[in-house]
C-alpha cells in the first residue's frame, strides 16, 4: 500500500487523480469483502467526489457538529462504498472498519447511509429524496439560521426520473438557493439497462434551467473541469446543478459502461485485477478547506406557550383549533410551519400571519413539503407540516425514510374521513391512520374537540420522533373544559356507570356519534360506557382492558377504512393482553360519494344509528 502526504485545497490534479483512484480501489475492496454493494456506481462518481472533498467541501471531520460546516448528502445512497471510502480518506474511519464491517449486521457502515454515522445528516437510498431534503437544509441555513454553509448533493441520473427531484429543483429555483448545489452523476446505465436520457447532458441542462436553476455541463472525469464547475457553483449567486457525464465502472475495463453490473460486487479474481488496474492500494489522507469555527445557536429558554382556550358548548372545528394553537406555538423560536397551498382550509395560515419568517409555502408539492421539514429538522428546528390527510399519503415514503433518519417532526392531516361531505372520495382521508400507525416510532393522535386539539398540538412540540395529528373539517361542540389534560397514550371516559353493558369506542367525529348513540340507548334502558380514544398510538390499553372486563363488549366506530385504523389497533391491544371481549368494528367500507355529513356517515355505517344498533345487538346477545 502506498502511503503519501496529506492532500489539501492546493493539491495538484495528478494527486487528485491518485485520490480518485484510491476511492475507486477502496469502493471495490469494501464491496467485494462484503459480498454485496454497488461498486460500479461508486466508480463513476469518484473523480467528482475527490475534487469536492479536497477543494470545496468546507468540513472538519473531527467536528461534525460544527454549525457552519458544509453538508454533503448522498442522494445516490447506493454509492455508499464511495462515501465510506471518502470517510477513510478523511481519516474518519479506518481501513479495518471499512473492510470488515461494511454491510455487516450490527455495524454502522450500512448498505445505504444512515445518521448512525456522525457525518451523515439523513438516511438515503430511496432515490429522489436526498435532493429534496437538501433543499430543506439549505433553506434552514440561509433563512432561519443566517449561516453561510453550502449544501452539496450527489444525485444519480436514474433518480432524476423521480418527480420529487424536480419538485426540489423547482423550490431551489424559486427560493434562489445559492447555497445549494446538486451534482448529477450521468453514467448512462441504470439498474436494468440504459437510463431514460442516457448521456444527453443537454437535455438534463434544459430541464434544470426550466426550473430556475443554473446548469453546468462537464466531463465528470476531467478533474480541472470539475474543479472549475464546483468553483462556479460555490459563488452563491444561484442554485446550481452540475451535470457530469461519467462512465459507470470507470477505471475497470472489464465492467466500464457494461450492462449487468449494477448492484453487484466484483468477484475476488476480478476485484484483484481491478485494484491492480487502478494502480493498487493507497493510503492518501485529505484535509480539505475548513469551515469557520462557528458558535452554536444560543439555547434560548422556550417561552411559556399560551394555547387558545375553548369553552364547553362552543362549536369549533378541530382544524381551526389546530391553526390557532400552531400560531401560539410560534412563540417558540424552534417551531416552523410548512404548508402545501391549503393553509386557508387547514388553518396553518394562522401561523403565517403571526410568524411569517418561519412559514414556508410548498405549494402543491407534498413530498417536497415533508422533505423540507426533514431538512429543517436536521438543523434542529421543530417543523409542523400540514395538508389534507388524503394528500399526505403521497409523501408516505418521505415519512417512512424520515423515521429511518430518526427525524423529529409533527404532521397534521385535515379533512379526514367521509365526514367532509360533498367534496367526494378524492378528498377523503381514509387511509391515513393505517399509514401513520405503521411508521416506526410514530405517535398518532385524533382529538374530538377543540380543547383536546389545543392540548395535543402543544404536546407534539416536545414529542420525539414523528407525530401525527388527525383533524376534522366540520365544527363540533367542545366537550372538555380548558383545564382538562390529555396525556399522550391516554383516553377519556365520558359516560360510565356500574351497570354498563357495552362500551362505545370512538375518536374524532365518531366520538360525537357515540355520545348521541349513548343518549338514545339510555332512553331505551341500555346503559353504555363511552370512551374517547384520542391517542391512537400509543393506545390506552389499560382503559380498554377495564372496559372489556367491566362491560364485556365493545363497539369501535371510526371514520376510516377498516384496515389498519382504530379498530385493528384496539383488537391488537386486546389480543396482546389475552382479553377477548365481544367486539363489533364499524368502519367506512365501500366507495363513498358526495353528500351531506349525515348522509355519508349513515351510508358508511358509522352513524349514531348504526352505533346504537350494534350496541343493542351486543347487549341482547350478552343479556
QUIRA-V912091 format. One record per run of one state. SS is the DSSP state (helix for helix, strand for strand, loop for the rest). FROM is the first residue (numbers start at 1). LEN is the number of residues. Records with the same first field share a line. If there is no record, write none. Layout:
SS->FROM-LEN, FROM-LEN
This chain:
loop->1-1, 3-3, 8-5, 35-4, 57-14, 75-2, 90-5, 102-27, 145-6, 157-1, 162-1, 175-5, 187-2, 190-4, 195-6, 211-3, 220-3, 234-6, 246-22, 278-4, 283-2, 287-28, 330-5, 340-3, 347-2, 355-1, 362-4, 379-3, 405-4, 415-1, 417-1, 421-4, 428-1, 430-2, 438-5, 446-4, 461-5, 471-4, 478-14, 496-6, 507-2, 524-4, 533-2, 538-3, 552-1, 558-8, 577-5, 587-10, 605-3, 622-2
strand->2-1, 6-2, 71-4, 151-6, 180-7, 189-1, 194-1, 214-6, 240-6, 282-1, 285-2, 315-3, 335-5, 359-3, 382-7, 409-6, 416-1, 429-1, 443-3, 466-5, 475-3, 492-4, 502-5, 528-5, 535-3, 553-5, 582-5
helix->13-22, 39-18, 77-13, 95-7, 129-16, 158-4, 163-12, 201-10, 223-11, 268-10, 318-12, 343-4, 349-6, 356-3, 366-13, 389-16, 418-3, 425-3, 432-6, 450-11, 509-15, 541-11, 566-11, 597-8, 608-14
